[in-house]
Amino acid sequence: MDRYFGKEGILSKKLKGFEYRPQQQDMAQAIRECLKAQKHIIVEAPTGVGKSIAYLIPLAEALTRAEVERAVVATYTKALQRQLVEKDLPVVRENLFPDLKYTVSFGSENYLCLRRLEAAREGGLFDDIHPGHFNALLRWANETFTGLVMEAPVVDAGLWSLVCRDPDLCHHKDCPYYLQCFYQKAKKQERDSQLIVVNHHLYFVNMASGWSILPEFQVSVFDEAHEIEKVASEYLGYEVSSGSVKYLLDSILNRKGKGLLRRLRLPDNLFSRVQGILQRTRAQAETFFQRVAELLGPERSIKLPYPVPVVDILSEHLDDLAEELKTLIDLTEREDLKRDLRAMSTRCRAFVETLEMLLEQKLPDYVYWTERHQRTVKLVATPLEPAEQLRNHLYSLMDTVVLTSATLTVGGNFSFIKQRIGLDEAEELSLPSPFNYRENLLLYIPQGIPEPDTEGYKEAITEEIEKLVRLSDGRTLVLFTSYALMQEVLHKINLQGYELLIQGQRDSYRLVEEFRTNPRTVLCGVYTFWQGIDVPGDALQCVIITRLPFSVPTDPVV
């Protein structure tokens, strides 16, 4: 790797501002050796090492030499995912490996479905949408090349859920829009690529589906690897929520009489019969989840007792609805409606099976709990430890797995993380930081800040943020642990002369790009901005952490 990373290497000659970092070269060399030997490796690379380039270059070399057929790089955040594709990989290809073929892949719900767009319009589901939003969506649908939600005009989650790709409702090659399908175009790009960049969520959806979503690959690289235990547990688990049941029922027929049933053009008596079953199912769903919510009391989440003291009054009605939808299939000649009816019926049955498993707690070594998020109540089961499943269904199938993050060791040792994620045999590399923190870092802990749950806390941190932003003349990243706290503080704050860039205003990657180029800015964010963003040079002078992001002690998994 010296020919790329060395003091007289290719990068030093071709890249303006490149700095030789022995830690970066050591990491690249270790990964290259593991790719050749088909071994796994875990690497702790502190901030400033340049770990993205350190794994991309040996990976690109192996791919372009046909030593590896295809590889997947998985990040926790979409911001880092896009940074790799829009910044780092172009550097690697333009300066070192011009034949490298790569692409980025997102979960299917991120892609516009043209058939569902037309079906929603036919079913009257857009009648209550603001005309400006609907027209903007239609214009964008005719102009976009990717169909990706992050490139769409401002679209709320409710509107997008009506028009995004839903795998259960996909008609595949029988769809009249198949040749125009944004998702299928993305799939073709994946098949034509040597390197696919995904996020952890899509990676583990792919694994949980039996590796059926992404094309076959032999090497996996996990950046932000300290998050994979959490994400793997989520996607190896099960859940039913009040929101998911409501979405299903509304898709069939919402309270305003719009949805799939309207498109069927049923006789009045049959329409009324199905509508009655739907109304009873909806009422039982509301009652059932209200009783589940009562278990929570004031808590946001609790571990479910056994037996669960809630009677399953919902499954019988979902079963009835599933059977009724099946009887409607033969009453229409339209293949698209037949497919949608089958999909809705199947989804009803899936809810019944999952509810039975959750309420009877059928899976050993899983933790069962309920939680409330805004107006949605969930029943959830996740494995206590995903180690065994990762061991059997990931590491044993891959030639090489690379796991890297700035924070993987405990007391300088990898034992804890390796035990948690089932990584029994792997090379280990813990790199020192390239920064001289003693000479280049000032840690400021303000005195006299009230406790977070007491009066005056928000006012106190607002004053501190204003003071620190002015001292740094902008160039400040402010990290919050909740959207509610962020919104309350920003409502009070007075930073005239500085531009506030707030998570949620637009795509996170674009916000970071604007922050890099405009010094008189303050970037404010919640979870996405705690990790995975790269702001080199003088663009970032001050990081303000409003609260440390510890897990809630009452979290059932904790």
C-alpha positions in Angstrom: 0.0 0.0 0.0 3.0 2.3 0.2 2.7 3.1 -3.6 -0.7 4.6 -2.8 -0.4 6.0 0.8 3.4 6.6 1.2 5.0 10.0 1.5 6.0 9.8 -2.2 2.9 7.7 -3.2 0.3 8.3 -5.8 -2.1 10.1 -3.5 0.5 12.6 -2.3 1.2 13.5 -5.9 -2.4 13.6 -7.2 -4.5 14.9 -4.3 -4.2 18.5 -3.2 -3.9 18.7 0.5 -3.2 15.0 1.0 -1.3 14.3 4.3 0.7 11.2 4.9 -0.8 9.3 7.8 1.0 6.1 8.8 -2.2 4.9 10.6 -4.1 5.1 7.3 -1.4 3.1 5.5 -1.2 0.5 8.2 -5.0 0.0 8.1 -5.0 -0.3 4.3 -2.2 -2.8 4.4 -3.9 -5.0 7.0 -7.1 -5.0 5.0 -5.3 -5.9 1.8 -3.6 -8.8 3.5 -7.0 -10.1 4.9 -8.6 -9.8 1.4 -5.8 -12.0 0.0 -5.9 -14.5 2.8 -9.8 -14.5 3.0 -9.7 -13.6 6.7 -12.0 -11.3 8.7 -10.6 -8.2 10.4 -11.8 -5.7 13.0 -10.1 -2.2 13.0 -10.5 0.6 15.5 -9.5 3.8 13.6 -10.0 7.0 15.5 -11.3 10.2 13.9 -8.7 11.7 11.5 -7.2 8.4 10.3 -9.1 8.6 7.0 -10.6 5.1 7.3 -12.9 5.4 4.3 -10.1 5.7 1.9 -8.1 3.2 3.9 -10.6 0.4 3.1 -11.8 1.6 -0.3 -8.4 1.5 -2.0 -7.4 -2.1 -1.1 -11.0 -3.1 -1.9 -10.9 -1.4 -5.2 -7.5 -3.0 -6.0 -8.8 -6.5 -5.3 -12.0 -5.9 -7.3 -10.3 -4.5 -10.4 -7.7 -7.3 -10.3 -10.7 -9.8 -10.2 -9.4 -11.2 -6.9 -12.9 -10.4 -5.5 -16.0 -10.5 -7.8 -18.2 -8.2 -5.8 -18.2 -6.4 -2.4 -20.7 -4.5 -0.3 -19.8 -1.5 1.9 -22.4 -0.8 4.6 -22.6 2.4 6.7 -25.0 3.2 9.6 -25.9 6.6 8.3 -27.2 7.6 4.9 -25.0 10.7 5.2 -21.8 8.6 5.2 -23.3 6.4 2.5 -23.7 9.4 0.2 -20.3 10.8 1.2 -18.7 7.5 0.0 -20.5 7.6 -3.3 -20.3 11.3 -4.1 -16.9 12.2 -2.6 -14.6 9.3 -1.7 -15.3 6.8 -4.5 -14.9 9.4 -7.3 -11.5 10.2 -5.9 -10.5 6.5 -5.9 -11.8 5.9 -9.4 -10.5 9.1 -11.0 -7.0 8.9 -9.5 -6.3 5.2 -9.1 -8.8 2.7 -10.6 -10.7 4.1 -13.6 -12.3 0.8 -14.4 -14.0 0.4 -11.0 -17.8 0.0 -11.2 -19.8 1.1 -8.2 -23.2 2.2 -7.2 -25.3 3.1 -4.2 -28.4 1.2 -3.1 -31.3 2.2 -0.8 -34.2 0.3 0.7 -37.1 -0.2 -1.7 -39.3 2.2 0.2 -37.0 5.1 -0.9 -38.0 4.7 -4.5 -41.1 6.1 -6.2 -43.5 3.5 -7.7 -45.2 4.8 -10.8 -47.9 2.2 -10.6 -48.8 3.0 -7.0 -48.7 6.7 -7.9 -51.4 6.1 -10.6 -53.3 3.6 -8.4 -53.4 6.2 -5.5 -54.8 8.8 -7.9 -57.4 6.3 -9.3 -58.4 5.4 -5.8 -58.9 9.0 -4.7 -56.2 8.9 -2.1 -54.8 12.2 -3.2 -58.1 14.0 -2.9 -57.2 15.3 0.5 -53.6 16.2 -0.3 -52.7 19.8 -0.7 -52.8 20.5 -4.5 -49.4 22.2 -4.4 -47.7 19.1 -2.9 -49.5 16.7 -5.2 -48.6 18.8 -8.3 -45.0 19.1 -7.2 -44.8 15.4 -6.8 -46.3 14.8 -10.3 -43.8 17.2 -11.9 -40.9 15.6 -10.1 -42.1 12.1 -11.1 -41.9 13.1 -14.8 -38.4 14.7 -14.4 -36.5 12.5 -12.0 -33.9 10.0 -13.1 -33.6 8.1 -9.8 -37.1 8.3 -8.2 -35.3 8.6 -4.8 -37.2 10.3 -2.0 -34.2 12.3 -0.8 -34.2 14.1 -4.2 -38.0 14.7 -4.2 -39.6 18.0 -3.4 -40.8 18.3 0.2 -43.0 15.2 0.7 -44.5 14.2 4.0 -44.3 10.6 5.2 -48.0 10.0 4.8 -48.0 11.1 1.1 -44.8 9.1 0.3 -46.2 5.9 1.9 -48.9 6.0 -0.8 -46.5 6.1 -3.7 -43.2 4.4 -2.6 -42.3 0.9 -3.7 -43.9 -1.7 -1.5 -42.3 -5.2 -2.1 -45.6 -7.0 -1.2 -47.5 -4.9 -3.8 -44.8 -5.1 -6.6 -46.0 -6.6 -9.9 -42.5 -7.1 -11.2 -42.4 -7.9 -14.9 -46.2 -7.8 -15.2 -46.2 -4.2 -14.2 -47.1 -1.8 -17.1 -44.3 0.6 -15.7 -41.7 -2.2 -15.5 -39.4 -0.6 -18.1 -39.6 2.8 -16.4 -39.3 1.4 -12.9 -36.7 3.3 -10.8 -36.2 0.4 -8.5 -35.5 -2.0 -11.3 -33.1 0.4 -12.9 -31.3 0.5 -9.5 -31.2 -3.3 -9.4 -29.6 -3.4 -12.9 -26.9 -1.0 -11.7 -26.3 -3.3 -8.8 -25.9 -6.3 -11.0 -23.4 -4.3 -13.2 -21.4 -3.1 -10.3 -18.4 -4.5 -8.5 -18.9 -2.4 -5.4 -22.3 -1.6 -3.8 -22.7 1.0 -1.0 -25.7 0.4 1.3 -26.6 1.2 4.8 -26.7 -1.3 7.7 -30.5 -1.4 7.6 -30.6 -2.6 4.0 -27.7 -5.0 4.6 -29.6 -6.8 7.4 -32.9 -6.7 5.5 -31.0 -8.5 2.7 -29.6 -11.0 5.2 -33.0 -11.6 6.9 -34.6 -12.2 3.5 -32.1 -15.0 2.7 -29.8 -12.7 0.7 -32.5 -12.2 -1.9 -32.4 -8.4 -2.4 -28.8 -7.7 -3.4 -26.8 -9.6 -6.0 -24.3 -12.1 -4.6 -21.1 -10.8 -3.0 -18.1 -12.2 -1.2 -16.8 -9.3 0.9 -18.5 -7.1 3.4 -17.2 -3.9 4.9 -19.0 -2.4 7.9 -18.2 1.2 8.6 -19.6 2.6 11.9 -19.5 -1.1 13.0 -20.3 -0.3 16.6 -23.9 -0.1 15.5 -24.3 -3.5 13.8 -25.5 -5.3 17.0 -28.4 -2.9 17.4 -29.4 -3.0 13.7 -29.0 -6.7 13.3 -31.2 -7.3 16.4 -33.8 -5.0 14.9 -34.0 -6.8 11.6 -33.7 -10.3 13.1 -36.7 -9.5 15.2 -40.5 -9.1 14.8 -43.0 -6.4 15.5 -46.6 -5.4 15.0 -47.7 -1.7 15.5 -50.9 0.2 15.6 -49.5 2.3 12.7 -48.8 -0.7 10.4 -52.3 -2.2 11.0 -53.9 1.2 10.4 -51.8 1.6 7.2 -53.0 -1.8 5.9 -56.7 -1.0 6.7 -56.5 2.5 5.1 -54.9 1.0 2.0 -57.9 -1.2 1.6 -60.4 1.5 2.4 -59.8 4.6 4.5 -62.4 6.4 6.7 -63.3 8.6 3.8 -64.2 5.7 1.5 -61.0 5.8 -0.6 -58.6 3.0 -1.4 -58.4 -0.4 -3.1 -62.1 -1.2 -2.6 -63.1 1.9 -4.5 -61.0 0.8 -7.4 -62.8 -2.6 -7.5 -66.2 -1.1 -8.5 -68.1 -3.7 -6.4 -71.9 -3.9 -6.2 -73.3 -1.9 -3.3 -74.3 -4.9 -1.2 -70.9 -6.5 -1.5 -69.1 -3.2 -0.9 -71.1 -2.7 2.3 -70.3 -6.2 3.5 -66.6 -5.7 3.1 -66.8 -2.2 4.5 -68.5 -3.7 7.6 -65.7 -6.2 8.2 -63.2 -3.4 7.8 -65.0 -1.2 10.3 -65.1 -4.1 12.9 -61.5 -4.9 12.3 -60.5 -1.2 12.7 -62.5 -0.9 15.9 -61.0 -4.0 17.4 -57.5 -2.8 16.4 -58.0 0.5 18.2 -59.3 -1.3 21.3 -56.5 -3.8 21.3 -53.7 -1.3 21.0 -55.3 1.0 23.5 -55.2 -1.9 26.0 -51.5 -2.5 25.1 -50.8 1.2 25.7 -52.4 1.0 29.1 -49.7 -1.5 30.1 -47.1 1.2 29.5 -48.6 3.7 31.9 -46.3 6.8 31.9 -43.3 4.8 30.5 -42.2 4.9 26.9 -41.3 1.2 26.8 -41.6 -1.8 29.1 -40.7 -5.4 29.0 -43.8 -7.5 28.4 -44.8 -9.8 31.3 -45.7 -13.4 30.7 -48.4 -14.2 30.1 -49.3 -10.9 28.4 -52.4 -9.5 30.2 -54.1 -8.4 27.0 -56.6 -10.6 25.2 -56.0 -11.0 21.4 -59.3 -9.6 20.1 -57.7 -8.5 16.8 -56.5 -11.7 15.1 -60.0 -13.2 14.5 -61.1 -10.1 12.6 -57.8 -9.9 10.6 -58.4 -13.6 9.6 -62.0 -12.8 8.5 -60.7 -9.8 6.5 -58.0 -12.0 4.8 -60.6 -14.5 3.8 -63.0 -11.9 2.5 -60.2 -10.3 0.4 -59.5 -13.7 -1.2 -63.1 -14.1 -2.3 -62.9 -10.8 -4.1 -60.0 -11.9 -6.3 -62.2 -13.8 -8.8 -64.6 -10.8 -9.0 -62.3 -8.6 -11.0 -60.6 -9.2 -14.4 -57.8 -6.7 -13.7 -54.5 -8.5 -12.9 -53.2 -5.5 -11.0 -56.2 -5.6 -8.6 -55.9 -9.4 -8.2 -52.3 -9.0 -7.1 -53.1 -6.2 -4.7 -55.9 -8.2 -3.1 -53.6 -11.2 -2.7 -51.0 -9.0 -1.1 -53.4 -7.4 1.3 -54.8 -10.8 2.3 -51.3 -12.2 2.8 -50.4 -9.2 5.0 -53.4 -9.7 7.2 -52.4 -13.3 7.8 -48.8 -12.3 8.5 -50.1 -9.9 11.2 -52.1 -12.8 12.8 -49.0 -15.1 12.9 -46.8 -12.4 14.3 -49.3 -11.4 16.9 -49.6 -15.0 18.1 -45.8 -15.3 18.3 -45.5 -12.0 20.2 -48.3 -12.5 22.7 -47.4 -16.2 23.4 -43.6 -15.3 23.4 -42.8 -18.4 21.4 -39.2 -17.8 20.6 -36.6 -18.5 23.4 -33.7 -16.1 23.8 -35.7 -13.2 22.6 -36.8 -10.2 24.6 -40.4 -9.1 24.3 -41.6 -5.5 24.9 -44.0 -2.8 24.0 -43.2 0.8 23.3 -45.0 4.0 22.4 -43.7 6.5 19.9 -45.8 9.6 19.3 -49.2 8.1 18.5 -48.0 4.6 17.5 -47.9 1.6 19.9 -45.7 -1.4 19.1 -45.3 -5.0 20.2 -41.7 -6.0 19.6 -39.4 -9.1 19.9 -35.7 -9.0 19.2 -32.9 -11.5 20.0 -31.2 -10.9 23.2 -27.9 -11.5 21.4 -27.6 -11.7 17.6 -24.1 -13.3 17.9 -25.2 -16.8 16.9 -27.2 -15.7 13.9 -24.4 -13.4 12.7 -21.9 -16.2 13.2 -24.0 -18.7 11.2 -25.5 -16.5 8.6 -22.9 -13.8 8.0 -19.2 -14.5 8.9 -19.4 -18.2 7.8 -20.7 -17.2 4.3 -18.3 -14.3 3.5 -14.7 -14.6 2.3 -13.8 -11.5 4.2 -15.6 -9.2 6.6 -14.1 -5.9 7.6 -15.5 -4.1 10.6 -14.3 -0.6 11.4 -15.2 2.3 13.7 -13.6 4.9 15.8 -15.0 3.2 19.0 -14.7 -0.6 19.2 -12.4 -1.4 22.0 -13.1 -1.4 25.8 -9.9 -0.7 27.7 -7.9 -1.3 24.6 -9.4 -4.7 24.0 -11.8 -6.0 21.3 -13.2 -8.9 23.4 -16.5 -7.3 24.4 -17.6 -6.2 20.9 -16.4 -9.6 19.4 -18.4 -11.5 21.9 -21.5 -9.4 21.4 -21.5 -9.8 17.6 -20.2 -13.4 17.5 -16.9 -12.6 15.7 -14.8 -15.5 17.0 -11.9 -15.5 14.5 -10.6 -12.2 13.1 -7.4 -10.2 12.8 -7.3 -7.2 15.1 -5.9 -3.7 14.6 -6.2 -0.8 17.0 -4.7 2.4 15.6 -3.5 5.5 17.6 -5.1 8.8 16.9 -3.2 11.1 14.5 -4.3 14.1 16.5 -2.4 15.8 19.3 -5.4 16.4 21.5 -3.4 18.0 24.3 -2.2 20.8 22.0 -5.3 21.1 19.7 -8.4 20.5 21.8 -10.1 22.6 24.4 -12.8 20.9 26.5 -15.2 23.3 28.1 -17.8 22.2 30.7 -20.0 25.1 31.8 -20.8 25.4 35.4 -24.3 26.0 36.9 -26.4 24.4 34.2 -29.7 23.2 35.8 -30.7 19.6 35.7 -32.3 18.7 32.3 -35.8 18.1 33.8 -35.9 21.3 35.8 -36.9 24.9 35.1 -34.3 27.0 33.4 -32.4 24.2 31.7 -33.4 25.1 28.2 -32.8 28.8 28.7 -29.3 28.0 30.2 -28.2 25.9 27.3 -29.6 28.4 24.8 -27.4 31.1 26.3 -24.4 28.9 26.3 -24.9 28.0 22.6 -25.3 31.6 21.6 -22.1 32.5 23.5 -20.0 29.7 22.0 -21.3 30.3 18.4 -20.2 33.9 18.6 -16.8 33.0 20.1 -16.3 30.5 17.2 -17.8 33.0 14.7 -20.1 30.2 13.4 -18.4 27.0 12.2 -20.3 25.2 15.0 -22.0 21.8 15.2 -24.7 21.5 17.9 -25.8 18.0 18.8 -29.1 17.2 20.5 -30.5 14.0 21.9 -34.1 14.7 20.9 -36.0 16.6 18.2 -38.2 18.2 20.9 -35.3 19.7 22.7 -33.7 20.9 19.5 -36.9 22.6 18.4 -37.5 24.3 21.7 -33.9 25.7 21.9 -33.9 26.9 18.3 -37.2 28.6 18.9 -35.6 30.6 21.8 -32.2 31.2 20.2 -30.9 34.6 19.0 -28.1 34.2 16.4 -28.7 37.1 14.1 -26.0 37.1 11.4 -25.5 33.4 11.4 -27.4 30.8 9.3 -29.0 27.9 11.1 -28.9 24.6 9.2 -31.3 22.3 10.9 -31.7 18.6 10.4 -34.9 17.9 8.5 -34.9 21.1 6.5 -33.5 19.0 3.6 -31.3 16.0 2.9 -28.6 15.6 5.6 -25.7 15.2 3.1 -26.7 18.5 1.5 -26.8 20.3 4.8 -23.3 19.1 5.6 -22.0 20.2 2.2 -23.5 23.7 2.8 -21.9 23.8 6.3 -18.5 22.9 4.8 -18.6 25.8 2.3 -20.2 28.6 4.4 -18.3 29.5 7.6 -21.0 31.7 9.2 -23.3 28.7 9.8 -24.5 26.6 12.7 -25.4 23.0 11.9 -28.0 21.5 14.3 -28.9 17.9 14.4 -30.0 14.8 16.3 -29.0 11.2 15.6 -27.7 11.4 12.1 -25.1 14.0 12.9 -23.6 12.3 15.9 -21.5 10.2 13.6 -20.5 9.6 10.0 -20.0 13.2 8.9 -16.7 14.5 7.6 -15.9 18.3 7.9 -12.2 18.7 7.4 -10.1 21.9 7.8 -11.3 25.1 9.4 -15.0 24.6 8.5 -15.7 23.1 12.0 -14.2 24.8 15.0 -16.7 24.0 17.8 -18.8 21.0 18.7 -21.5 21.5 21.3 -23.0 18.4 23.0 -26.2 19.3 24.8 -26.5 16.0 26.6 -24.6 12.7 26.4 -26.6 10.1 24.4 -26.8 7.2 26.8 -29.4 4.5 26.3 -32.5 4.8 28.5 -32.0 2.5 31.5 -35.6 1.3 31.2 -35.0 0.1 27.6 -36.0 -3.6 27.7 -33.0 -4.6 25.6 -30.6 -2.7 28.0 
